Amino acid sequence: MEPGRKRIKYWQWLPILVFWLLVWQLAYTLIGSDLLLASPLQVGSRLLVLVGEGHFWLTAGLSILRITAGFLLGVAIGVIFAVLTARIRLMWLLFRPVIVAIRATPIASFIILALVWMTKARVVIFIVLLMVVPIVWANVVEGIRKTDPQLLEMAQIFGLTSSQVLRLIYLPSVSPFFLAAVTTALGLGWKAGIAAEVLSTPQPSLGSELYNAKIYLETPNLLAYTLVIIVLSLILEKLLLWVLNRAESYFKTHGRLGDAA
Amino acid sequence: MSIRIEKISKAYGELKVIDDLTLQLPSNGLVSLSGPSGCGKTTLLRLLAGLEQPDSGLIKGIEKRIISMVFQEDRLLPWLSAADNVAAVLSSKRREALNWLERVCLPEEFAGYYPAQLSGGMKRRVALARALARPGELMLLDEPFTGMDTDLKENLFPLLWETATRRLVVLVTHDLTDIEALAGQAYRAEGPPLRLREA
């Protein structure tokens, strides 16, 4: 939300939505070709047909499963790499160039390369992972490095154990960086995952449906699946934020000192 | 066992903060150092705490001592309440932490407040409670009374005297009236490099 602006309620979005639907309809009328742009009505009716089919839910479910697997693996690997590179200089020197190279390489290059190496379903998981690891790694490393050295000195003087230092100092210090990383990584990972599905066409998948729509010039199908992808991305992001907020409120309710407190 | 500081020196770049300082500290009691800011008092405390090493010289008798400290900054964990900050050094004994907060005159209703919600003087009291709560042999206090009024300080002095019967308390302050009120072994500090003379 922009600073100083009031939060807009859900129902207040309705006129905005109607406005953009009208713009879409106007563009459709002006273009006058179903091939170039389908109308909102065509896309809406195609969506209604799709959600009534079992195949659609299987397709969406498997895409979510692949992308979530890649995302979770990427988060885990990103955190492990961050801890290792922040603590061990040799690891930093060894792996930093690799991560920088991954960030700079076009995702399409990795997709094509991965197609040679592995099965289609694994390509998607691998590509999402590659997208997520550098983001999580960079943020968590920054979080570790920005941990207040004065608090670490305090912990040293008061003889806090390694697990106390982790729980009481590092985790709360790093968590804002981690939260920012995972929310950004989920959005980017989702888009990269769909792109990987378009190029690798695992069956069934949302990406391969997009690919088929392009091949057979089914513009309403293309736009309907694009809308599905956008909505699923928003739902997954909200779900992730809900889980993270629950975790944070758990810490606030139970304290960080554990049950003995 | 007493602490013996033998001919220690410490420099930061070109600045000699401590130069060839020798000092004997008792095994318990209250030792206070007062002097202007930047004369090297905090550096001496950090050397006693083992947070820094002298460039030359020796500090004997601090090996394996359990130390607690009030730092120049509060150094409270911002995500823990006042009581939990104290409990963190007590293996999570919250009841005991509340007792210590009461002893440093922090009203109970503030025990659940986070550091950002407390005044400067309240934060100092939480930091003092944390240092007092940790059973140890050496307590180092760097300007512990910052932000406190005279009445409050006078309420805390007996707590320091009582603590000093069981362990060595080294207090650093720029306020001479604190030193006069607290008595004990008192030094006036000048520098840098740090020079100490009995007050």
Contacts between the chains, C-beta under 8 A, distances in Angstrom:
chain1	res1	chain2	res2	distance
A	150	B	71	7.1
A	150	B	73	6.0
A	150	B	75	5.3
A	151	B	75	6.1
A	151	B	77	6.6
A	153	B	51	6.0
A	153	B	71	7.7
A	153	B	75	7.5
A	154	B	69	7.8
A	154	B	71	6.7
A	154	B	75	4.3
A	156	B	51	7.4
A	157	B	49	5.9
A	157	B	51	7.2
A	157	B	67	5.8
A	157	B	68	7.1
A	157	B	69	5.0
A	158	B	68	6.6
A	158	B	69	7.9
A	158	B	88	7.7
A	158	B	89	4.5
A	158	B	130	7.4
A	158	B	134	6.0
A	159	B	66	7.1
A	159	B	89	7.8
A	159	B	134	7.9
A	160	B	88	7.1
A	160	B	89	7.4
A	164	B	88	7.1
A	168	B	77	5.9
A	168	B	80	7.2
A	168	B	88	5.9
A	169	B	77	7.0
A	172	B	77	7.5
A	172	B	79	4.4
A	255	B	80	7.6
A	255	B	81	7.9
A	255	B	84	5.8
A	256	B	79	6.7
A	256	B	80	6.3
A	256	B	84	7.2
A	257	B	80	7.5
A	257	B	84	5.6
A	257	B	87	5.8
A	257	B	88	6.4
A	257	B	92	4.5
A	257	B	94	7.7
A	258	B	92	6.2
A	260	B	91	7.2
A	260	B	92	3.8
A	260	B	93	7.5
A	260	B	94	8.0
A	261	B	84	6.3
A	261	B	87	5.7
A	261	B	92	4.6
A	261	B	94	5.0
